[in-house]
Amino acid sequence: MSEQERVRVELVDGVADVRLSRPKKRNALDPAMFEGLVHAGEALRKDRSVRVAVLSGEGPDFCAGLDFGSFRAMANGERLSASAQLPPTDGPARATGQRAAWVWAELEVPVIAAIRGNALGGGLQIALGADIRIVAPDARLSVMEVTWGLIPDMTGTQVLPELVGRDVAKELTLTARVVSGTEAAALGLCTRTDDDPLGAALALAREIAGRSPHAVRAAKRLLDAAGRVDLATGFAAEQTEIGALIGSPNQVEAVTAGFEERAPVFEDTP
C-alpha cells in the first residue's frame, strides 16, 4: 500500500478530513504511514483553501503505535522509520517520527484530533501535534514506549509537559499507564470528551472554518508562541497581528456581515 493510501484526505468547504487508513492493523505506524502523514501535512500547508484540519483514524482505533515489524527490526539495531522517503525540511523536527507528529503543529490552520479506541505510543504523540483533541470517554491512551525499553522520541518529551505539567508527564511516561479518555481530559492530555469524537471534531471544524481565516491563523500563531517567548515579544506580536488585521478585507467583511445579520464570505488569499 502506498503512502497516499495509508493516509486519505478529503477537503470540503475548507475542512480537511484526514484519516489514517490502515484499520486492519489498528492504523499502526510503518514507513509508509510515516510518509503518508508527512506528505499529507506538507500538502495541506501549501493549500490556502484549507481553513481547518481534522485528524482521525479509520476503523475502531486512532493509532496503536509502531508496527510490530519495527520492534522486530529494533532487536537487530535497525530503525525502519529511517527508510521513509520524506521531503527536505528546515524545521526543528528532523527525525522521521518527529516530523510525522510535528507537521500538524506546523500547519498555520487549527488541527483537531478525533480519538477513539487506542492512541498508544507514537499514535498518542501524533495526536499531541494537534491543537485540540476530542476523545471518546472509553478511548485508551498511553505513553507506551517504556514498556518496550524505549522513550517517546516523536516530540512527546517536549510537548507533553506543556499540556499536563512536568510531574504528570513523568508519571505517564515512566509507568506507561493506560488512561481512559475521561481521565485524559481531566489531566489536560485531551481537550474534552464526546461519545462521537469525529462528529464533534468535524462540527467544531466547520464552525472555525466559518471565521475569518486570517484572524484564525493569527490567533494560532500568538497562542503557540505564548510561554515560549518573553512577554515583551509576545505583546509586540499581538500588536503586529492586530495592526495587519484591522481594515483588512476579511476584517471588514466580518464587521459588515455582523451588522447585516448574514453569513460572512471570506477570502483565502495569502
Wavefront OBJ file of the C-alpha trace (Angstrom):
o trace
v 0.000 0.000 0.000
v 1.384 3.426 -0.930
v 1.666 6.319 1.480
v -1.266 8.014 -0.289
v -3.441 5.029 0.592
v -2.132 4.961 4.159
v -3.468 8.494 4.750
v -6.614 9.701 2.993
v -7.533 13.385 2.721
v -10.864 14.879 1.675
v -11.329 18.651 1.524
v -14.869 20.069 1.789
v -15.653 23.758 2.373
v -12.239 24.482 3.864
v -12.230 21.478 6.215
v -9.590 18.830 5.504
v -10.760 15.420 6.755
v -7.502 13.471 7.248
v -7.775 9.732 8.012
v -5.069 7.266 8.959
v -6.153 4.376 6.779
v -4.776 1.051 7.959
v -7.688 -0.165 10.085
v -6.856 -3.881 9.987
v -3.523 -3.038 11.650
v -5.110 -0.524 14.056
v -3.523 2.247 11.949
v -0.094 1.205 13.217
v 2.944 3.191 12.113
v 5.202 1.742 9.434
v 7.455 3.609 6.959
v 4.563 4.074 4.503
v 2.355 5.533 7.265
v 5.116 7.934 8.308
v 5.489 9.007 4.686
v 1.750 9.422 4.287
v 1.427 11.607 7.377
v 4.292 13.907 6.440
v 3.288 14.239 2.790
v -0.341 14.909 3.727
v 0.632 17.563 6.237
v 3.050 19.251 3.845
v 0.423 19.314 1.083
v -2.120 20.925 3.399
v 0.421 23.572 4.435
v 0.626 24.732 0.818
v -3.132 24.805 0.189
v -4.542 28.223 1.127
v -8.114 26.959 0.778
v -7.621 24.802 3.893
v -9.016 26.527 6.996
v -9.112 23.636 9.493
v -7.854 20.041 9.520
v -9.427 17.095 11.362
v -7.134 14.149 12.067
v -8.615 10.726 12.848
v -8.174 7.016 12.216
v -10.361 4.737 10.132
v -11.805 1.766 11.970
v -12.078 1.404 15.744
v -8.710 2.980 16.652
v -6.869 6.249 16.225
v -3.397 4.701 16.082
v -1.971 1.836 18.142
v 1.645 2.983 17.775
v 4.563 1.369 15.984
v 4.039 -1.598 13.705
v 5.338 -4.849 15.235
v 7.770 -5.128 12.339
v 9.514 -2.036 13.646
v 10.019 -3.640 17.059
v 11.435 -6.777 15.470
v 13.879 -4.671 13.463
v 14.988 -2.854 16.617
v 16.203 -6.154 18.026
v 18.850 -6.017 15.287
v 19.581 -2.330 15.872
v 17.575 -1.179 12.853
v 15.144 1.747 12.631
v 12.691 1.061 9.820
v 11.354 4.627 10.071
v 14.697 5.841 8.718
v 13.810 4.246 5.360
v 10.836 6.595 4.858
v 11.209 8.897 1.866
v 10.430 12.431 3.028
v 10.807 15.906 1.509
v 13.577 18.124 2.932
v 12.792 20.336 5.899
v 14.324 23.262 7.749
v 12.027 22.874 10.762
v 13.065 21.788 14.269
v 11.783 18.215 13.795
v 14.283 16.211 11.757
v 13.747 12.522 12.564
v 11.000 10.691 10.662
v 8.746 10.081 13.661
v 9.170 13.633 14.908
v 8.153 15.010 11.538
v 5.046 12.788 11.373
v 3.827 14.385 14.611
v 5.208 17.921 14.304
v 3.948 18.538 10.769
v 0.470 19.001 12.276
v 1.738 21.572 14.757
v 3.405 23.406 11.869
v 0.159 23.892 9.953
v -0.930 27.532 10.050
v -4.536 26.425 10.480
v -6.048 24.691 13.529
v -5.800 20.902 13.678
v -8.365 18.903 15.649
v -7.666 15.263 16.514
v -10.654 12.932 16.969
v -9.610 9.978 19.120
v -11.399 6.708 19.741
v -10.072 3.271 20.599
v -6.314 3.098 21.037
v -3.929 6.054 20.864
v -0.746 4.450 22.122
v 2.921 5.383 21.989
v 3.670 7.024 18.666
v -0.051 7.227 17.964
v -0.542 9.424 21.014
v 2.412 11.589 20.019
v 0.826 12.227 16.621
v -2.344 13.332 18.389
v -0.245 15.703 20.509
v 0.663 17.548 17.310
v -2.955 18.726 17.049
v -4.206 21.968 18.590
v -7.353 20.380 20.039
v -8.049 16.741 20.942
v -11.601 15.403 21.288
v -11.646 11.902 22.741
v -14.193 9.153 23.341
v -14.715 8.516 27.068
v -13.644 4.873 26.708
v -10.619 5.540 24.495
v -7.267 4.142 25.666
v -4.258 6.460 25.714
v -0.738 5.700 26.858
v 2.825 6.944 26.650
v 3.693 3.322 25.947
v 7.382 3.449 24.988
v 8.981 2.420 28.315
v 7.160 -0.919 28.003
v 9.443 -1.680 25.048
v 12.570 -0.276 26.690
v 12.275 2.992 24.748
v 11.441 6.651 25.288
v 8.884 8.804 23.413
v 11.018 10.213 20.581
v 8.347 11.703 18.305
v 8.324 15.149 20.032
v 6.449 13.762 23.051
v 9.075 14.604 25.682
v 8.881 18.281 24.710
v 5.141 18.628 24.073
v 3.639 16.514 26.860
v 4.897 18.605 29.832
v 3.291 21.718 28.321
v -0.087 20.017 28.395
v -0.165 18.108 31.665
v 2.715 19.539 33.699
v 6.159 18.083 34.201
v 5.203 15.814 37.099
v 2.215 14.196 35.383
v 4.250 13.847 32.186
v 6.882 11.943 34.138
v 4.319 9.688 35.807
v 2.671 8.810 32.497
v 5.985 8.300 30.712
v 7.738 6.276 33.418
v 4.819 3.906 34.060
v 3.267 3.562 30.562
v -0.059 3.643 32.392
v -3.119 3.430 30.129
v -5.655 6.181 30.835
v -9.228 6.420 29.618
v -10.479 9.297 27.519
v -12.290 10.601 30.572
v -9.109 10.676 32.659
v -7.111 12.084 29.735
v -9.460 15.063 29.569
v -9.210 15.571 33.341
v -5.403 15.540 33.123
v -5.307 18.025 30.239
v -3.971 15.394 27.876
v -7.099 15.923 25.769
v -9.403 18.906 25.414
v -12.756 17.242 26.102
v -14.699 14.028 25.682
v -17.536 13.214 23.304
v -19.305 9.949 22.537
v -18.806 10.752 18.835
v -15.385 12.392 18.700
v -15.195 12.546 14.903
v -18.650 14.077 14.568
v -17.811 16.615 17.272
v -14.455 17.403 15.668
v -15.996 17.959 12.236
v -18.738 20.170 13.709
v -16.131 22.267 15.534
v -14.011 22.429 12.386
v -16.946 23.730 10.347
v -17.615 26.382 12.989
v -13.993 27.558 12.929
v -13.907 27.421 9.115
v -16.740 29.971 9.138
v -14.497 32.550 10.839
v -12.026 34.853 9.114
v -9.106 32.602 8.118
v -6.642 35.422 8.643
v -7.846 36.043 12.198
v -7.795 32.313 12.968
v -4.244 31.878 11.676
v -3.060 34.951 13.581
v -4.654 33.709 16.797
v -2.979 30.308 16.415
v 0.428 31.938 15.876
v 0.051 34.048 19.019
v -1.237 31.236 21.212
v 1.505 28.875 20.027
v 4.115 31.472 20.988
v 2.663 32.020 24.493
v 5.075 30.758 27.126
v 7.756 30.135 24.512
v 8.736 33.783 24.099
v 9.174 36.553 26.675
v 6.228 38.836 27.442
v 7.627 41.834 25.584
v 7.970 39.746 22.428
v 4.500 38.270 22.856
v 2.857 41.647 23.478
v 4.632 43.149 20.460
v 3.464 40.236 18.297
v -0.131 40.920 19.375
v 0.137 44.481 18.128
v 1.728 43.403 14.846
v -1.058 40.901 14.201
v -3.899 43.256 15.131
v -2.367 46.004 13.006
v -2.395 43.713 9.988
v -5.991 42.635 10.606
v -7.707 45.987 11.237
v -9.164 47.286 7.996
v -8.203 44.198 6.017
v -10.822 42.818 3.580
v -11.771 39.870 5.790
v -11.985 42.009 8.922
v -14.237 44.487 7.109
v -16.355 41.582 5.860
v -16.690 40.202 9.405
v -17.996 43.528 10.677
v -20.236 44.148 7.661
v -21.774 40.663 7.805
v -22.380 41.067 11.522
v -24.287 44.326 11.074
v -26.204 42.939 8.100
v -27.028 39.761 10.041
v -25.797 37.418 7.326
v -23.120 34.769 6.989
v -19.744 36.294 6.077
v -17.956 35.371 2.865
v -14.218 35.355 3.482
v -11.293 35.250 1.080
v -8.480 32.690 1.378
v -5.813 34.951 -0.105
v -2.336 34.973 1.495
l 1 2 3 4 5 6 7 8 9 10 11 12 13 14 15 16 17 18 19 20 21 22 23 24 25 26 27 28 29 30 31 32 33 34 35 36 37 38 39 40 41 42 43 44 45 46 47 48 49 50 51 52 53 54 55 56 57 58 59 60 61 62 63 64 65 66 67 68 69 70 71 72 73 74 75 76 77 78 79 80 81 82 83 84 85 86 87 88 89 90 91 92 93 94 95 96 97 98 99 100 101 102 103 104 105 106 107 108 109 110 111 112 113 114 115 116 117 118 119 120 121 122 123 124 125 126 127 128 129 130 131 132 133 134 135 136 137 138 139 140 141 142 143 144 145 146 147 148 149 150 151 152 153 154 155 156 157 158 159 160 161 162 163 164 165 166 167 168 169 170 171 172 173 174 175 176 177 178 179 180 181 182 183 184 185 186 187 188 189 190 191 192 193 194 195 196 197 198 199 200 201 202 203 204 205 206 207 208 209 210 211 212 213 214 215 216 217 218 219 220 221 222 223 224 225 226 227 228 229 230 231 232 233 234 235 236 237 238 239 240 241 242 243 244 245 246 247 248 249 250 251 252 253 254 255 256 257 258 259 260 261 262 263 264 265 266 267 268 269 270
